[in-house]
């Protein structure tokens, strides 16, 4: 049915779009979406508020400040990490699988790993991951003190490596090229520089350029991870099972 227009003498009020109902979960989700698209340095309370169509002051009823927002965002990311139920006979492989999954999760969220470099597990999801990792190691016979130290060292290793990779992603985006082209050009330049070094001063570097430049980021991460896990396994009486790789 055709709508009848309002008489020209009648004043009508323009209907406003409904206001977004703010909540902590919505603010965190919006922060993560901005982080993934623009990176951590672009994130601010003002930027999140703009995305939500409100003012920064309205966010403070739900989040104390940017520091708390980052903590909440980091803990939300931690919820994506899969933590297996302990299998004592597979404990070392399970620690490896958990670390690889954490690496995958951090890699999918820009440079959120940077927040983890100074974070002690206090959020419910970070505590879940720490509790699960402890349970796996203790079930495998790792001494409690060693297991506690390993949580710290392994978390630092995963976050540091993931953060370094995010820096390359940022450079790639700024270059305007594809990831494949960027890495090929970047590594090609490094390789050419190493080959141009005077062999009498740097004989080993010049001779080992291919080995120095070999392997992608995942290969190198897994190499370091397996070194850590072999060291961890050495603390278990009877030498126990060993990790893959």
Secondary structure, DSSP 8 states (H G I E B T S, - for coil): -------TTS-------------HHHHHHHHHHHHHHH-GGG--HHHHHHHHTS-HHHHTTT-SSHHHHHHHHHHHHHTTS------GGGHHHHHHHHHHHHHHHHHTSTTTHHHHTT--S-SHHHHHHHHHHHHHHHHTT--HHHHHHHHHHHHHHHHHHHHHHHHHHHHHHHHTS-HHHHHHHHHHHHHHHHHHS-TTTSHHHHHTHHHHH-S-HHHHHHHHHHHHHHHHHTTSTT-------
